[in-house]
Amino acid sequence: MKAKKKEKKEEKKASAKKVPTKGKKSSNTGLKVAGGVLAGAAAGAIAGILLAPDSGKNTRKKIAKNTKEKAAEVKKKVGKKVSEAKAKIKSKVAEKKAKKK
C-alpha cells in the first residue's frame, strides 16, 4: 500500500517538473488577438454612436451601416486567413507525398 502511494507521489513530482517546450506559438494566438481588436473596435464604435446626440432613427441607420462595414471587413480578413491556411496545408501534403516517394 505504501509503495503505491510513494509511486503516485513520484509521478506527481515528475509531472510537475516538466518544463514547457519552447517553439512555435500557436497560430490561434494571432487570430485571438485580431478577434479581440475587432471586437474592441466594434464596441467602441457602437458606444460612440449610442452616446452621440442624434435621433433614434439616425442612430439605428448608423449602427446598421457600421455593422455591415465591419462584417465585410471581418469576412475579407477571415477569407484571406482561410486561403493562407489552405495553401499551407496543400504545401505540407505535397511535401509528405514527395517524402513517401
Phi and psi restraints in degrees (range 20) as a CNS / XPLOR table:
assign (resid 1 and name C) (resid 2 and name N)
       (resid 2 and name CA) (resid 2 and name C) 1.0 -66.0 20.0 2
assign (resid 2 and name N) (resid 2 and name CA)
       (resid 2 and name C) (resid 3 and name N) 1.0 -32.7 20.0 2
assign (resid 2 and name C) (resid 3 and name N)
       (resid 3 and name CA) (resid 3 and name C) 1.0 -64.9 20.0 2
assign (resid 3 and name N) (resid 3 and name CA)
       (resid 3 and name C) (resid 4 and name N) 1.0 -39.1 20.0 2
assign (resid 3 and name C) (resid 4 and name N)
       (resid 4 and name CA) (resid 4 and name C) 1.0 -65.9 20.0 2
assign (resid 4 and name N) (resid 4 and name CA)
       (resid 4 and name C) (resid 5 and name N) 1.0 -41.8 20.0 2
assign (resid 4 and name C) (resid 5 and name N)
       (resid 5 and name CA) (resid 5 and name C) 1.0 -63.3 20.0 2
assign (resid 5 and name N) (resid 5 and name CA)
       (resid 5 and name C) (resid 6 and name N) 1.0 -40.0 20.0 2
assign (resid 5 and name C) (resid 6 and name N)
       (resid 6 and name CA) (resid 6 and name C) 1.0 -64.4 20.0 2
assign (resid 6 and name N) (resid 6 and name CA)
       (resid 6 and name C) (resid 7 and name N) 1.0 -42.6 20.0 2
assign (resid 6 and name C) (resid 7 and name N)
       (resid 7 and name CA) (resid 7 and name C) 1.0 -61.6 20.0 2
assign (resid 7 and name N) (resid 7 and name CA)
       (resid 7 and name C) (resid 8 and name N) 1.0 -42.5 20.0 2
assign (resid 7 and name C) (resid 8 and name N)
       (resid 8 and name CA) (resid 8 and name C) 1.0 -63.7 20.0 2
assign (resid 8 and name N) (resid 8 and name CA)
       (resid 8 and name C) (resid 9 and name N) 1.0 -41.9 20.0 2
assign (resid 8 and name C) (resid 9 and name N)
       (resid 9 and name CA) (resid 9 and name C) 1.0 -62.0 20.0 2
assign (resid 9 and name N) (resid 9 and name CA)
       (resid 9 and name C) (resid 10 and name N) 1.0 -42.6 20.0 2
assign (resid 9 and name C) (resid 10 and name N)
       (resid 10 and name CA) (resid 10 and name C) 1.0 -64.2 20.0 2
assign (resid 10 and name N) (resid 10 and name CA)
       (resid 10 and name C) (resid 11 and name N) 1.0 -40.0 20.0 2
assign (resid 10 and name C) (resid 11 and name N)
       (resid 11 and name CA) (resid 11 and name C) 1.0 -62.9 20.0 2
assign (resid 11 and name N) (resid 11 and name CA)
       (resid 11 and name C) (resid 12 and name N) 1.0 -42.2 20.0 2
assign (resid 11 and name C) (resid 12 and name N)
       (resid 12 and name CA) (resid 12 and name C) 1.0 -63.2 20.0 2
assign (resid 12 and name N) (resid 12 and name CA)
       (resid 12 and name C) (resid 13 and name N) 1.0 -43.3 20.0 2
assign (resid 12 and name C) (resid 13 and name N)
       (resid 13 and name CA) (resid 13 and name C) 1.0 -63.0 20.0 2
assign (resid 13 and name N) (resid 13 and name CA)
       (resid 13 and name C) (resid 14 and name N) 1.0 -42.8 20.0 2
assign (resid 13 and name C) (resid 14 and name N)
       (resid 14 and name CA) (resid 14 and name C) 1.0 -64.4 20.0 2
assign (resid 14 and name N) (resid 14 and name CA)
       (resid 14 and name C) (resid 15 and name N) 1.0 -41.4 20.0 2
assign (resid 14 and name C) (resid 15 and name N)
       (resid 15 and name CA) (resid 15 and name C) 1.0 -71.0 20.0 2
assign (resid 15 and name N) (resid 15 and name CA)
       (resid 15 and name C) (resid 16 and name N) 1.0 -30.9 20.0 2
assign (resid 15 and name C) (resid 16 and name N)
       (resid 16 and name CA) (resid 16 and name C) 1.0 -72.6 20.0 2
assign (resid 16 and name N) (resid 16 and name CA)
       (resid 16 and name C) (resid 17 and name N) 1.0 -27.0 20.0 2
assign (resid 16 and name C) (resid 17 and name N)
       (resid 17 and name CA) (resid 17 and name C) 1.0 -82.8 20.0 2
assign (resid 17 and name N) (resid 17 and name CA)
       (resid 17 and name C) (resid 18 and name N) 1.0 -9.3 20.0 2
assign (resid 17 and name C) (resid 18 and name N)
       (resid 18 and name CA) (resid 18 and name C) 1.0 -62.9 20.0 2
assign (resid 18 and name N) (resid 18 and name CA)
       (resid 18 and name C) (resid 19 and name N) 1.0 130.7 20.0 2
assign (resid 18 and name C) (resid 19 and name N)
       (resid 19 and name CA) (resid 19 and name C) 1.0 -96.1 20.0 2
assign (resid 19 and name N) (resid 19 and name CA)
       (resid 19 and name C) (resid 20 and name N) 1.0 131.6 20.0 2
assign (resid 19 and name C) (resid 20 and name N)
       (resid 20 and name CA) (resid 20 and name C) 1.0 -61.9 20.0 2
assign (resid 20 and name N) (resid 20 and name CA)
       (resid 20 and name C) (resid 21 and name N) 1.0 141.1 20.0 2
assign (resid 20 and name C) (resid 21 and name N)
       (resid 21 and name CA) (resid 21 and name C) 1.0 -75.1 20.0 2
assign (resid 21 and name N) (resid 21 and name CA)
       (resid 21 and name C) (resid 22 and name N) 1.0 142.0 20.0 2
assign (resid 21 and name C) (resid 22 and name N)
       (resid 22 and name CA) (resid 22 and name C) 1.0 -91.5 20.0 2
assign (resid 22 and name N) (resid 22 and name CA)
       (resid 22 and name C) (resid 23 and name N) 1.0 140.0 20.0 2
assign (resid 22 and name C) (resid 23 and name N)
       (resid 23 and name CA) (resid 23 and name C) 1.0 177.0 20.0 2
assign (resid 23 and name N) (resid 23 and name CA)
       (resid 23 and name C) (resid 24 and name N) 1.0 -151.5 20.0 2
assign (resid 23 and name C) (resid 24 and name N)
       (resid 24 and name CA) (resid 24 and name C) 1.0 -64.2 20.0 2
assign (resid 24 and name N) (resid 24 and name CA)
       (resid 24 and name C) (resid 25 and name N) 1.0 139.6 20.0 2
assign (resid 24 and name C) (resid 25 and name N)
       (resid 25 and name CA) (resid 25 and name C) 1.0 -80.6 20.0 2
assign (resid 25 and name N) (resid 25 and name CA)
       (resid 25 and name C) (resid 26 and name N) 1.0 153.0 20.0 2
assign (resid 25 and name C) (resid 26 and name N)
       (resid 26 and name CA) (resid 26 and name C) 1.0 -63.1 20.0 2
assign (resid 26 and name N) (resid 26 and name CA)
       (resid 26 and name C) (resid 27 and name N) 1.0 140.6 20.0 2
assign (resid 26 and name C) (resid 27 and name N)
       (resid 27 and name CA) (resid 27 and name C) 1.0 -68.4 20.0 2
assign (resid 27 and name N) (resid 27 and name CA)
       (resid 27 and name C) (resid 28 and name N) 1.0 -16.7 20.0 2
assign (resid 27 and name C) (resid 28 and name N)
       (resid 28 and name CA) (resid 28 and name C) 1.0 -68.1 20.0 2
assign (resid 28 and name N) (resid 28 and name CA)
       (resid 28 and name C) (resid 29 and name N) 1.0 -24.2 20.0 2
assign (resid 28 and name C) (resid 29 and name N)
       (resid 29 and name CA) (resid 29 and name C) 1.0 -60.6 20.0 2
assign (resid 29 and name N) (resid 29 and name CA)
       (resid 29 and name C) (resid 30 and name N) 1.0 -45.5 20.0 2
assign (resid 29 and name C) (resid 30 and name N)
       (resid 30 and name CA) (resid 30 and name C) 1.0 -62.8 20.0 2
assign (resid 30 and name N) (resid 30 and name CA)
       (resid 30 and name C) (resid 31 and name N) 1.0 -40.0 20.0 2
assign (resid 30 and name C) (resid 31 and name N)
       (resid 31 and name CA) (resid 31 and name C) 1.0 -66.2 20.0 2
assign (resid 31 and name N) (resid 31 and name CA)
       (resid 31 and name C) (resid 32 and name N) 1.0 -37.8 20.0 2
assign (resid 31 and name C) (resid 32 and name N)
       (resid 32 and name CA) (resid 32 and name C) 1.0 -65.7 20.0 2
assign (resid 32 and name N) (resid 32 and name CA)
       (resid 32 and name C) (resid 33 and name N) 1.0 -42.1 20.0 2
assign (resid 32 and name C) (resid 33 and name N)
       (resid 33 and name CA) (resid 33 and name C) 1.0 -64.4 20.0 2
assign (resid 33 and name N) (resid 33 and name CA)
       (resid 33 and name C) (resid 34 and name N) 1.0 -46.3 20.0 2
assign (resid 33 and name C) (resid 34 and name N)
       (resid 34 and name CA) (resid 34 and name C) 1.0 -61.7 20.0 2
assign (resid 34 and name N) (resid 34 and name CA)
       (resid 34 and name C) (resid 35 and name N) 1.0 -41.9 20.0 2
assign (resid 34 and name C) (resid 35 and name N)
       (resid 35 and name CA) (resid 35 and name C) 1.0 -63.4 20.0 2
assign (resid 35 and name N) (resid 35 and name CA)
       (resid 35 and name C) (resid 36 and name N) 1.0 -40.2 20.0 2
assign (resid 35 and name C) (resid 36 and name N)
       (resid 36 and name CA) (resid 36 and name C) 1.0 -64.8 20.0 2
assign (resid 36 and name N) (resid 36 and name CA)
       (resid 36 and name C) (resid 37 and name N) 1.0 -41.2 20.0 2
assign (resid 36 and name C) (resid 37 and name N)
       (resid 37 and name CA) (resid 37 and name C) 1.0 -64.5 20.0 2
assign (resid 37 and name N) (resid 37 and name CA)
       (resid 37 and name C) (resid 38 and name N) 1.0 -44.8 20.0 2
assign (resid 37 and name C) (resid 38 and name N)
       (resid 38 and name CA) (resid 38 and name C) 1.0 -63.8 20.0 2
assign (resid 38 and name N) (resid 38 and name CA)
       (resid 38 and name C) (resid 39 and name N) 1.0 -42.3 20.0 2
assign (resid 38 and name C) (resid 39 and name N)
       (resid 39 and name CA) (resid 39 and name C) 1.0 -63.7 20.0 2
assign (resid 39 and name N) (resid 39 and name CA)
       (resid 39 and name C) (resid 40 and name N) 1.0 -41.4 20.0 2
assign (resid 39 and name C) (resid 40 and name N)
       (resid 40 and name CA) (resid 40 and name C) 1.0 -64.2 20.0 2
assign (resid 40 and name N) (resid 40 and name CA)
       (resid 40 and name C) (resid 41 and name N) 1.0 -41.5 20.0 2
assign (resid 40 and name C) (resid 41 and name N)
       (resid 41 and name CA) (resid 41 and name C) 1.0 -64.5 20.0 2
assign (resid 41 and name N) (resid 41 and name CA)
       (resid 41 and name C) (resid 42 and name N) 1.0 -42.1 20.0 2
assign (resid 41 and name C) (resid 42 and name N)
       (resid 42 and name CA) (resid 42 and name C) 1.0 -64.3 20.0 2
assign (resid 42 and name N) (resid 42 and name CA)
       (resid 42 and name C) (resid 43 and name N) 1.0 -43.4 20.0 2
assign (resid 42 and name C) (resid 43 and name N)
       (resid 43 and name CA) (resid 43 and name C) 1.0 -63.4 20.0 2
assign (resid 43 and name N) (resid 43 and name CA)
       (resid 43 and name C) (resid 44 and name N) 1.0 -40.7 20.0 2
assign (resid 43 and name C) (resid 44 and name N)
       (resid 44 and name CA) (resid 44 and name C) 1.0 -64.5 20.0 2
assign (resid 44 and name N) (resid 44 and name CA)
       (resid 44 and name C) (resid 45 and name N) 1.0 -42.1 20.0 2
assign (resid 44 and name C) (resid 45 and name N)
       (resid 45 and name CA) (resid 45 and name C) 1.0 -64.7 20.0 2
assign (resid 45 and name N) (resid 45 and name CA)
       (resid 45 and name C) (resid 46 and name N) 1.0 -43.6 20.0 2
assign (resid 45 and name C) (resid 46 and name N)
       (resid 46 and name CA) (resid 46 and name C) 1.0 -65.3 20.0 2
assign (resid 46 and name N) (resid 46 and name CA)
       (resid 46 and name C) (resid 47 and name N) 1.0 -42.2 20.0 2
assign (resid 46 and name C) (resid 47 and name N)
       (resid 47 and name CA) (resid 47 and name C) 1.0 -62.9 20.0 2
assign (resid 47 and name N) (resid 47 and name CA)
       (resid 47 and name C) (resid 48 and name N) 1.0 -40.8 20.0 2
assign (resid 47 and name C) (resid 48 and name N)
       (resid 48 and name CA) (resid 48 and name C) 1.0 -62.8 20.0 2
assign (resid 48 and name N) (resid 48 and name CA)
       (resid 48 and name C) (resid 49 and name N) 1.0 -40.3 20.0 2
assign (resid 48 and name C) (resid 49 and name N)
       (resid 49 and name CA) (resid 49 and name C) 1.0 -68.9 20.0 2
assign (resid 49 and name N) (resid 49 and name CA)
       (resid 49 and name C) (resid 50 and name N) 1.0 -43.9 20.0 2
assign (resid 49 and name C) (resid 50 and name N)
       (resid 50 and name CA) (resid 50 and name C) 1.0 -67.2 20.0 2
assign (resid 50 and name N) (resid 50 and name CA)
       (resid 50 and name C) (resid 51 and name N) 1.0 -31.2 20.0 2
assign (resid 50 and name C) (resid 51 and name N)
       (resid 51 and name CA) (resid 51 and name C) 1.0 -87.8 20.0 2
assign (resid 51 and name N) (resid 51 and name CA)
       (resid 51 and name C) (resid 52 and name N) 1.0 -12.2 20.0 2
assign (resid 51 and name C) (resid 52 and name N)
       (resid 52 and name CA) (resid 52 and name C) 1.0 -76.4 20.0 2
assign (resid 52 and name N) (resid 52 and name CA)
       (resid 52 and name C) (resid 53 and name N) 1.0 141.0 20.0 2
assign (resid 52 and name C) (resid 53 and name N)
       (resid 53 and name CA) (resid 53 and name C) 1.0 -73.7 20.0 2
assign (resid 53 and name N) (resid 53 and name CA)
       (resid 53 and name C) (resid 54 and name N) 1.0 112.1 20.0 2
assign (resid 53 and name C) (resid 54 and name N)
       (resid 54 and name CA) (resid 54 and name C) 1.0 -160.7 20.0 2
assign (resid 54 and name N) (resid 54 and name CA)
       (resid 54 and name C) (resid 55 and name N) 1.0 163.1 20.0 2
assign (resid 54 and name C) (resid 55 and name N)
       (resid 55 and name CA) (resid 55 and name C) 1.0 -71.7 20.0 2
assign (resid 55 and name N) (resid 55 and name CA)
       (resid 55 and name C) (resid 56 and name N) 1.0 158.5 20.0 2
assign (resid 55 and name C) (resid 56 and name N)
       (resid 56 and name CA) (resid 56 and name C) 1.0 -59.4 20.0 2
assign (resid 56 and name N) (resid 56 and name CA)
       (resid 56 and name C) (resid 57 and name N) 1.0 -40.4 20.0 2
assign (resid 56 and name C) (resid 57 and name N)
       (resid 57 and name CA) (resid 57 and name C) 1.0 -63.3 20.0 2
assign (resid 57 and name N) (resid 57 and name CA)
       (resid 57 and name C) (resid 58 and name N) 1.0 -46.3 20.0 2
assign (resid 57 and name C) (resid 58 and name N)
       (resid 58 and name CA) (resid 58 and name C) 1.0 -66.4 20.0 2
assign (resid 58 and name N) (resid 58 and name CA)
       (resid 58 and name C) (resid 59 and name N) 1.0 -37.9 20.0 2
assign (resid 58 and name C) (resid 59 and name N)
       (resid 59 and name CA) (resid 59 and name C) 1.0 -63.3 20.0 2
assign (resid 59 and name N) (resid 59 and name CA)
       (resid 59 and name C) (resid 60 and name N) 1.0 -43.4 20.0 2
assign (resid 59 and name C) (resid 60 and name N)
       (resid 60 and name CA) (resid 60 and name C) 1.0 -63.1 20.0 2
assign (resid 60 and name N) (resid 60 and name CA)
       (resid 60 and name C) (resid 61 and name N) 1.0 -39.1 20.0 2
assign (resid 60 and name C) (resid 61 and name N)
       (resid 61 and name CA) (resid 61 and name C) 1.0 -63.1 20.0 2
assign (resid 61 and name N) (resid 61 and name CA)
       (resid 61 and name C) (resid 62 and name N) 1.0 -42.9 20.0 2
assign (resid 61 and name C) (resid 62 and name N)
       (resid 62 and name CA) (resid 62 and name C) 1.0 -64.0 20.0 2
assign (resid 62 and name N) (resid 62 and name CA)
       (resid 62 and name C) (resid 63 and name N) 1.0 -42.1 20.0 2
assign (resid 62 and name C) (resid 63 and name N)
       (resid 63 and name CA) (resid 63 and name C) 1.0 -62.9 20.0 2
assign (resid 63 and name N) (resid 63 and name CA)
       (resid 63 and name C) (resid 64 and name N) 1.0 -44.7 20.0 2
assign (resid 63 and name C) (resid 64 and name N)
       (resid 64 and name CA) (resid 64 and name C) 1.0 -62.0 20.0 2
assign (resid 64 and name N) (resid 64 and name CA)
       (resid 64 and name C) (resid 65 and name N) 1.0 -43.3 20.0 2
assign (resid 64 and name C) (resid 65 and name N)
       (resid 65 and name CA) (resid 65 and name C) 1.0 -63.1 20.0 2
assign (resid 65 and name N) (resid 65 and name CA)
       (resid 65 and name C) (resid 66 and name N) 1.0 -49.4 20.0 2
assign (resid 65 and name C) (resid 66 and name N)
       (resid 66 and name CA) (resid 66 and name C) 1.0 -63.0 20.0 2
assign (resid 66 and name N) (resid 66 and name CA)
       (resid 66 and name C) (resid 67 and name N) 1.0 -38.4 20.0 2
assign (resid 66 and name C) (resid 67 and name N)
       (resid 67 and name CA) (resid 67 and name C) 1.0 -63.6 20.0 2
assign (resid 67 and name N) (resid 67 and name CA)
       (resid 67 and name C) (resid 68 and name N) 1.0 -43.5 20.0 2
assign (resid 67 and name C) (resid 68 and name N)
       (resid 68 and name CA) (resid 68 and name C) 1.0 -63.6 20.0 2
assign (resid 68 and name N) (resid 68 and name CA)
       (resid 68 and name C) (resid 69 and name N) 1.0 -41.8 20.0 2
assign (resid 68 and name C) (resid 69 and name N)
       (resid 69 and name CA) (resid 69 and name C) 1.0 -63.7 20.0 2
assign (resid 69 and name N) (resid 69 and name CA)
       (resid 69 and name C) (resid 70 and name N) 1.0 -46.6 20.0 2
assign (resid 69 and name C) (resid 70 and name N)
       (resid 70 and name CA) (resid 70 and name C) 1.0 -65.4 20.0 2
assign (resid 70 and name N) (resid 70 and name CA)
       (resid 70 and name C) (resid 71 and name N) 1.0 -38.8 20.0 2
assign (resid 70 and name C) (resid 71 and name N)
       (resid 71 and name CA) (resid 71 and name C) 1.0 -62.9 20.0 2
assign (resid 71 and name N) (resid 71 and name CA)
       (resid 71 and name C) (resid 72 and name N) 1.0 -39.5 20.0 2
assign (resid 71 and name C) (resid 72 and name N)
       (resid 72 and name CA) (resid 72 and name C) 1.0 -65.3 20.0 2
assign (resid 72 and name N) (resid 72 and name CA)
       (resid 72 and name C) (resid 73 and name N) 1.0 -40.7 20.0 2
assign (resid 72 and name C) (resid 73 and name N)
       (resid 73 and name CA) (resid 73 and name C) 1.0 -62.7 20.0 2
assign (resid 73 and name N) (resid 73 and name CA)
       (resid 73 and name C) (resid 74 and name N) 1.0 -45.9 20.0 2
assign (resid 73 and name C) (resid 74 and name N)
       (resid 74 and name CA) (resid 74 and name C) 1.0 -63.2 20.0 2
assign (resid 74 and name N) (resid 74 and name CA)
       (resid 74 and name C) (resid 75 and name N) 1.0 -43.8 20.0 2
assign (resid 74 and name C) (resid 75 and name N)
       (resid 75 and name CA) (resid 75 and name C) 1.0 -60.0 20.0 2
assign (resid 75 and name N) (resid 75 and name CA)
       (resid 75 and name C) (resid 76 and name N) 1.0 -42.3 20.0 2
assign (resid 75 and name C) (resid 76 and name N)
       (resid 76 and name CA) (resid 76 and name C) 1.0 -64.2 20.0 2
assign (resid 76 and name N) (resid 76 and name CA)
       (resid 76 and name C) (resid 77 and name N) 1.0 -45.7 20.0 2
assign (resid 76 and name C) (resid 77 and name N)
       (resid 77 and name CA) (resid 77 and name C) 1.0 -66.6 20.0 2
assign (resid 77 and name N) (resid 77 and name CA)
       (resid 77 and name C) (resid 78 and name N) 1.0 -41.9 20.0 2
assign (resid 77 and name C) (resid 78 and name N)
       (resid 78 and name CA) (resid 78 and name C) 1.0 -65.5 20.0 2
assign (resid 78 and name N) (resid 78 and name CA)
       (resid 78 and name C) (resid 79 and name N) 1.0 -41.2 20.0 2
assign (resid 78 and name C) (resid 79 and name N)
       (resid 79 and name CA) (resid 79 and name C) 1.0 -59.5 20.0 2
assign (resid 79 and name N) (resid 79 and name CA)
       (resid 79 and name C) (resid 80 and name N) 1.0 -40.3 20.0 2
assign (resid 79 and name C) (resid 80 and name N)
       (resid 80 and name CA) (resid 80 and name C) 1.0 -64.5 20.0 2
assign (resid 80 and name N) (resid 80 and name CA)
       (resid 80 and name C) (resid 81 and name N) 1.0 -45.1 20.0 2
assign (resid 80 and name C) (resid 81 and name N)
       (resid 81 and name CA) (resid 81 and name C) 1.0 -64.1 20.0 2
assign (resid 81 and name N) (resid 81 and name CA)
       (resid 81 and name C) (resid 82 and name N) 1.0 -39.0 20.0 2
assign (resid 81 and name C) (resid 82 and name N)
       (resid 82 and name CA) (resid 82 and name C) 1.0 -64.7 20.0 2
assign (resid 82 and name N) (resid 82 and name CA)
       (resid 82 and name C) (resid 83 and name N) 1.0 -42.5 20.0 2
assign (resid 82 and name C) (resid 83 and name N)
       (resid 83 and name CA) (resid 83 and name C) 1.0 -62.5 20.0 2
assign (resid 83 and name N) (resid 83 and name CA)
       (resid 83 and name C) (resid 84 and name N) 1.0 -42.4 20.0 2
assign (resid 83 and name C) (resid 84 and name N)
       (resid 84 and name CA) (resid 84 and name C) 1.0 -62.8 20.0 2
assign (resid 84 and name N) (resid 84 and name CA)
       (resid 84 and name C) (resid 85 and name N) 1.0 -41.7 20.0 2
assign (resid 84 and name C) (resid 85 and name N)
       (resid 85 and name CA) (resid 85 and name C) 1.0 -65.0 20.0 2
assign (resid 85 and name N) (resid 85 and name CA)
       (resid 85 and name C) (resid 86 and name N) 1.0 -41.8 20.0 2
assign (resid 85 and name C) (resid 86 and name N)
       (resid 86 and name CA) (resid 86 and name C) 1.0 -60.7 20.0 2
assign (resid 86 and name N) (resid 86 and name CA)
       (resid 86 and name C) (resid 87 and name N) 1.0 -45.3 20.0 2
assign (resid 86 and name C) (resid 87 and name N)
       (resid 87 and name CA) (resid 87 and name C) 1.0 -62.6 20.0 2
assign (resid 87 and name N) (resid 87 and name CA)
       (resid 87 and name C) (resid 88 and name N) 1.0 -41.2 20.0 2
assign (resid 87 and name C) (resid 88 and name N)
       (resid 88 and name CA) (resid 88 and name C) 1.0 -64.5 20.0 2
assign (resid 88 and name N) (resid 88 and name CA)
       (resid 88 and name C) (resid 89 and name N) 1.0 -42.9 20.0 2
assign (resid 88 and name C) (resid 89 and name N)
       (resid 89 and name CA) (resid 89 and name C) 1.0 -63.8 20.0 2
assign (resid 89 and name N) (resid 89 and name CA)
       (resid 89 and name C) (resid 90 and name N) 1.0 -44.2 20.0 2
assign (resid 89 and name C) (resid 90 and name N)
       (resid 90 and name CA) (resid 90 and name C) 1.0 -60.8 20.0 2
assign (resid 90 and name N) (resid 90 and name CA)
       (resid 90 and name C) (resid 91 and name N) 1.0 -41.3 20.0 2
assign (resid 90 and name C) (resid 91 and name N)
       (resid 91 and name CA) (resid 91 and name C) 1.0 -67.0 20.0 2
assign (resid 91 and name N) (resid 91 and name CA)
       (resid 91 and name C) (resid 92 and name N) 1.0 -38.3 20.0 2
assign (resid 91 and name C) (resid 92 and name N)
       (resid 92 and name CA) (resid 92 and name C) 1.0 -65.6 20.0 2
assign (resid 92 and name N) (resid 92 and name CA)
       (resid 92 and name C) (resid 93 and name N) 1.0 -41.4 20.0 2
assign (resid 92 and name C) (resid 93 and name N)
       (resid 93 and name CA) (resid 93 and name C) 1.0 -63.6 20.0 2
assign (resid 93 and name N) (resid 93 and name CA)
       (resid 93 and name C) (resid 94 and name N) 1.0 -43.2 20.0 2
assign (resid 93 and name C) (resid 94 and name N)
       (resid 94 and name CA) (resid 94 and name C) 1.0 -62.9 20.0 2
assign (resid 94 and name N) (resid 94 and name CA)
       (resid 94 and name C) (resid 95 and name N) 1.0 -39.8 20.0 2
assign (resid 94 and name C) (resid 95 and name N)
       (resid 95 and name CA) (resid 95 and name C) 1.0 -61.6 20.0 2
assign (resid 95 and name N) (resid 95 and name CA)
       (resid 95 and name C) (resid 96 and name N) 1.0 -44.9 20.0 2
assign (resid 95 and name C) (resid 96 and name N)
       (resid 96 and name CA) (resid 96 and name C) 1.0 -65.2 20.0 2
assign (resid 96 and name N) (resid 96 and name CA)
       (resid 96 and name C) (resid 97 and name N) 1.0 -38.9 20.0 2
assign (resid 96 and name C) (resid 97 and name N)
       (resid 97 and name CA) (resid 97 and name C) 1.0 -65.2 20.0 2
assign (resid 97 and name N) (resid 97 and name CA)
       (resid 97 and name C) (resid 98 and name N) 1.0 -39.5 20.0 2
assign (resid 97 and name C) (resid 98 and name N)
       (resid 98 and name CA) (resid 98 and name C) 1.0 -66.8 20.0 2
assign (resid 98 and name N) (resid 98 and name CA)
       (resid 98 and name C) (resid 99 and name N) 1.0 -36.3 20.0 2
assign (resid 98 and name C) (resid 99 and name N)
       (resid 99 and name CA) (resid 99 and name C) 1.0 -68.1 20.0 2
assign (resid 99 and name N) (resid 99 and name CA)
       (resid 99 and name C) (resid 100 and name N) 1.0 -34.1 20.0 2
assign (resid 99 and name C) (resid 100 and name N)
       (resid 100 and name CA) (resid 100 and name C) 1.0 -68.4 20.0 2
assign (resid 100 and name N) (resid 100 and name CA)
       (resid 100 and name C) (resid 101 and name N) 1.0 -28.9 20.0 2
